[in-house]
Amino acid sequence: MINSMKKRLEFVLVLVMAGILGISLVAQDPIREGVNRVGLKDADQLLKLIERDDITTSVKIRAIQRIATLYRENREEAEPQAQKFIQSLSGALQNLKKDENPYFHFKVRSSACMALGDFDNSDHGASAIGVIKEALLNDPDPKVIQACAQSLGEFRNNRSPAADALIERVNKSMSEPIIKYGDVGVMSVSIASLAKLKQKKAFIPLMKVLQSGYPDHVKKEADRAIASFDLE
């Protein structure tokens, strides 16, 4: 027991020191792999990795994924920390460095969106949807928006608010006078998630897609989604 505790503390110390020293972890697979061995009791160390600016993207992504896994696999025990986890993921989504290309961290932001999908069963599921919705509507990178749209399709216990966010995204895209690069993918993923959620309120927005200038394959996806709804 003592040896096990000692090893755990030594490993946590490695993570903390890597963050403090700003070590480049590109070639340090043991540390990156070690993130996946952090338990729920040491989850705060993962949050520190996510929040630091001097931690590499690959390590941040692993930390984000580990947070989602810890919650998903230990929901009852992890629920008291759910709101804290969601706030940390929200911070990752807002990490648009002003002194760098704002698209630089799209992989971190995409991972944060996907991780939030694991909080559907949480008492704070609505809070997770709110965080995702903000990025869904305002992130500058279509790849992040697609990840957020995909994540919302996982909120089966919160179908209505998740569908509301997706419908707002569809309406926003439809209001644009020109279909820009990335819009087709965003619309396609949004429709796929609406199909999963099966909310009749999406009928009118999807009908508008059928009458729009979007490519035929997107219209077919909208048609299939509508056909899957119980409109009686």
Buried (B, 14 or more C-beta within 10 A) or exposed (E): EEEEEEEBEEBBEBBEEBBEEEBEBEEBEEBBEBBEEBEBEBBEBBBBBBBBEEBBBBBBBBBBBBBBEBBBEBBEEBBEBBBBBBEBBBBBBBBBEEEEEEBBBBBBBBBBBBBBBBBBBBEBBEBBBBBBBBBBEEBEBBBBBBBBBBBBBBBEEBBEBBBBBBBBBBEBBBEEEEBEEBBBBBBBBBBBBBBBBBBEEBBEBBEBBEEBEBEEEBBEBBBEBBEEBEEE
